[in-house]
């Protein structure tokens, strides 16, 4: 099973991409365009866009020049109307950015995901410490029993 990248390790890039895609006038952007606009590493941008599908939607369309897929926020995509009779004209028009409240909710979602990951890491550490303590106590009890048996046998 492939390990899912963590929100904690990519938080800065996730927030930058979410903010960019929430506030841009364009419906979708390609990874190279976002990396260039934000001054981020292309590989990191691509990894985040591909990995966090709860936030980012990959289009079926590709840029004709770069052959790169377009991406947008799931939330922006969900608000689009696809049954409009003038869909072709609508597609060519810029799209209204997300409202500040909606962007705030996305940032809160990311922050909560980071906190939950960190809680999980702390819990794992506490579980390991508890297990180690139990093993040491069991080893000490066994050693005490052996010493008692040996001393009893020779006294």
Buried (B, 14 or more C-beta within 10 A) or exposed (E): EEEEBBBBEBBEBBBBBBBBBBEBEEBBBBBBBBBEEBEBEEEBBBBBBBBBEEBBBBBEEEBEEEEBBBBBBBBBBEEEEEEEEEEEEBEEEEBEBBEEEBBEEBBEBBEEBBEEBEEEEEEEEEEEEEEEEEEEEEEEEEEEEEEEEEEEEEE
